Amino acid sequence: MPSPPTYAAALRDAIADVTHGIAPQQLAAATEALIGRYRSVAPAGPPILDSADRVAAYAAYRMPATHAALSRVLGTVAETGLAPTSLLDLGGGTGAAAWAAAETFTSLRTITVLDQVEEALRLGRRLVESAPVEALRTARFERAAEGSWPQGSADLVTVSYVLSELTADQQGRLVADAMALGQAVAIVEPGTPDGYQRILKARNGIRDAGWQLLGPCPHDLECPLSAGDWCHFAARVNRSAEHRRIKGGELSYEDEKFGWVAGARPGVVAGQAISGRVLRHPLKRKGFVEFQVCRPDGTAGREVISRKQGERYRRARDAEWGDELP
Ligand SMILES: C[S@@+](CC[C@H](N)C(=O)[O-])C[C@H]1O[C@@H](n2cnc3c(N)ncnc32)[C@H](O)[C@@H]1O
């Protein structure tokens, strides 16, 4: 029997359906404009997703990647035992976090996506029409802007790829609002040095408020990475033929680099120590695996697991960048 399609495949199909009628050149031109705009790290000012074409281009060329990053992040968060019944996605655009959360957390019953751009919300609503689960099919996509989110609360609040579009003041306010609205928060940014700086600031704010860090850090001490280094991870994204056409690449996949942090109010999940976080692709050699890790004692460095370590070595062979150190 063929295995059931994953949500990534269902999302790809839904995106292909909604972009079907748009001329490839039109989508490619809108994608080019978006790529140019996202390369700039200046706050957005007027919305970047300012037309139906740009929103469609975002869905076709960026959403599979942001969805892959979120799936990785929320999968790690789920390992802490968090089981939210409600999700609020601030700056949720076309709903990538909603798709990732609905697959990761079968506990979810209500999903609300808030964004300033009606066109993005409209496309998000169309995408979930064919979604594999009820919680996603009934997700609400509502218009709201940073600084005036509607009152409410949720077990989990996501903020994904939004901080980079905001001024420093807005970024601080958005993280504070996410924490005020949620029992837990997950924040994702591009895996770049400046994305790391925004994540670090959010991480220290979450920690200093007395919340529990759910990841990726295995400790709540100062970040041990040396100057010039930055904490980031990678998620593999399968490219559809259309994605390759509009983005002009030959490879059938790409690696989306991202940084993230998640935290929860005290007592929301049982405290659970991890043995370390793998910070790079492990080097898998004959007879040993070498890792760069962040350790629970607040240091970062090299760990080697050799064949002599039996079962631990077998788990080390399977470990990936971003996993817990076996
Ligand atoms: C790069 S997109 C990310 C969309 C989605 N979160 C994802 O991960 O695919 C940034 C989103 O943030 C939204 N956004 C930016 N500034 C905002 C603001 N001031 N208020 C509300 N939404 C905002 C944009 O409209 C856009 O949908």
The ligand as an SDF file (V2000), in Angstrom:
LIG
                    3D

 27 29  0  0  0  0  0  0  0  0999 V2000
    8.2180   36.2830    5.5230 C   0  0  0  0  0  0  0  0  0  0  0  0
    6.4990   36.3010    5.8240 S   0  0  0  0  0  0  0  0  0  0  0  0
    6.3220   34.8960    6.9180 C   0  0  0  0  0  0  0  0  0  0  0  0
    4.9710   34.2850    6.8170 C   0  0  0  0  0  0  0  0  0  0  0  0
    4.7810   33.0090    7.6420 C   0  0  0  0  0  0  0  0  0  0  0  0
    4.8880   33.2970    9.0520 N   0  0  0  0  0  0  0  0  0  0  0  0
    5.7610   31.9470    7.2380 C   0  0  0  0  0  0  0  0  0  0  0  0
    6.5590   31.5140    8.0810 O   0  0  0  0  0  0  0  0  0  0  0  0
    5.7360   31.5090    6.0820 O   0  0  0  0  0  0  0  0  0  0  0  0
    6.3090   37.6200    6.9590 C   0  0  0  0  0  0  0  0  0  0  0  0
    4.8700   37.8540    7.3320 C   0  0  0  0  0  0  0  0  0  0  0  0
    4.8070   38.7920    8.3970 O   0  0  0  0  0  0  0  0  0  0  0  0
    3.7270   39.6630    8.1480 C   0  0  0  0  0  0  0  0  0  0  0  0
    3.9730   40.9330    8.8330 N   0  0  0  0  0  0  0  0  0  0  0  0
    5.0450   41.7560    8.6680 C   0  0  0  0  0  0  0  0  0  0  0  0
    4.8960   42.8610    9.4220 N   0  0  0  0  0  0  0  0  0  0  0  0
    3.6970   42.7250   10.0550 C   0  0  0  0  0  0  0  0  0  0  0  0
    2.9790   43.5680   10.9620 C   0  0  0  0  0  0  0  0  0  0  0  0
    3.4670   44.7430   11.3340 N   0  0  0  0  0  0  0  0  0  0  0  0
    1.7870   43.1370   11.4100 N   0  0  0  0  0  0  0  0  0  0  0  0
    1.2870   41.9290   11.0090 C   0  0  0  0  0  0  0  0  0  0  0  0
    1.9140   41.1030   10.1570 N   0  0  0  0  0  0  0  0  0  0  0  0
    3.1140   41.5050    9.6820 C   0  0  0  0  0  0  0  0  0  0  0  0
    3.7450   39.8250    6.6440 C   0  0  0  0  0  0  0  0  0  0  0  0
    2.5250   40.3360    6.1460 O   0  0  0  0  0  0  0  0  0  0  0  0
    4.0480   38.4180    6.1840 C   0  0  0  0  0  0  0  0  0  0  0  0
    2.8980   37.6610    5.9790 O   0  0  0  0  0  0  0  0  0  0  0  0
  1  2  1  0
  2  3  1  0
  2 10  1  0
  3  4  1  0
  4  5  1  0
  5  6  1  0
  5  7  1  0
  7  8  2  0
  7  9  1  0
 10 11  1  0
 11 12  1  0
 11 26  1  0
 12 13  1  0
 13 14  1  0
 13 24  1  0
 14 15  1  0
 14 23  1  0
 15 16  2  0
 16 17  1  0
 17 18  1  0
 17 23  2  0
 18 19  1  0
 18 20  2  0
 20 21  1  0
 21 22  2  0
 22 23  1  0
 24 25  1  0
 24 26  1  0
 26 27  1  0
M  CHG  2   2   1   9  -1
M  END
$$$$
